[in-house]
């Protein structure tokens, strides 16, 4: 239980940094006129690059964990799935409510996706 709390708190801290970078890129790009779909993907790429390394290096460290090609391949599979769903969701919100509501909805969408990401990271992605 102690390890779970330790990992959870570090995952949360890394997630805040990831989210800020991702959301800032998304808002700047979409405000500049880029459609929300590519703006979301580019924002998620920037956050993912930071998060993969920080989580592998500091959050999920230990004898039974690793940070290498196998872990990156697993991370990529998870990232594609969550990015597909998240991009669909922000596009739907924009279509129904408009761009400004999309900027507010993205944090809620990403929070739900981060819960999935934590479980997959802890039990699959960073395992040897």
N, C-alpha and C positions, 0 to 999 in steps of 0.2 A: 504494500500500500504506500509506503514511504517513497519508493522508486516511482510509482505512478504519479504521485503528487509532484515530485521533483521534475519528472519529464513533462507533466502537464503545465507546470508553471513556466518552464523554459520554452515549451512549444507556444504558449500564449504570448510570451515576450517576443519571440521571433515572429510570430504571426502578426503582432501589432506593427512591427517594422515592415514586414512583407506587405501587409494591407495598406499602410500609408503610402508606400512606393507605388503599388498597384493602383490604388484609387486616385492618387495624384496624377499619374500618367493617363488614366482613363478620362478624368475630368478635363485635363489640359487638351488632350487630343480630340475628344468629342466636342469641347467648346470651340476648338479651332475649326470645326466642320467635318472631322473624320466621322464616318458612320460608327455607331456604337459597337458593332460586331468586331471590326479590326481594332478599334480602340481598346476594347476589353481584352482581346487576345494579347496585344502588345503590353498592356498593363500587367496582365498575368505572367507574361514571360519575364518581365523585369522583377516582379516579386518572387517568382519561382526560382530564378537563378540565385537570389539572395537566400531564400528560405531553404533550398536543398542543401546548400553548403553549411549554413549555420546550424540547422537541425542535425545534420550528419556529424558535424564536428563537436557540438556542444549539448544538444538535447538528448539524442539517442546514442550516447557513447557507452562502451562497455565491451566485455569479452565476447559477447554473443552478437554484437553489432559491427557494422563496417560501413565505409563510405568509398564506393568504387563503381566500376562499370555496371555490375549486376544491380546495385542499388539504384543507380541512375536510370537504368532501363525500367525497373519497377516504378520508380518515381514518374517517369515519362508516361507510362501507361495510365497511372492514376491521374496525372495532370491533364492528359488529353480528355479523359472522361469527365473530370470536374470542369474543365474549361468549356467543353461542348455544352454541358448542362447550364453552366453559369452564363455563357454567351447567349444561349437560347432564352434564358430567363430575363437578362437585361434587355434584349431586343424586344421581347414581349412587353415588358414594362414600358419601354419607350413608345412602342406602337399604341398602347392603350392609354398611358398617362402623360407621355411627353418626356423630353430630355431631362429637365430638372428633377422630376420624380425618379428618373433612372439613377441619377447621381446619389439620391438618398436610398434607393432600393439596393444598390450594389453592396453596401456593407452588410445588409441583412442576408442577402444571397450568399456572400462570401463567408459569413459566420457559419451558416448551415454547412457549406462545403468544407470548412475547416474542421468541423467535427468528424466528418468522414475521413479527411486527410490525417487527423491524429490517429485514429484507429488503424488505418492502413499503414501509416508510418511506423507506429509502435510494433505492430505484429507482422508486417510483411516487407515494407520498403527497405528499412535499414538492417534487416537480419542478414546474417552471413549466408 
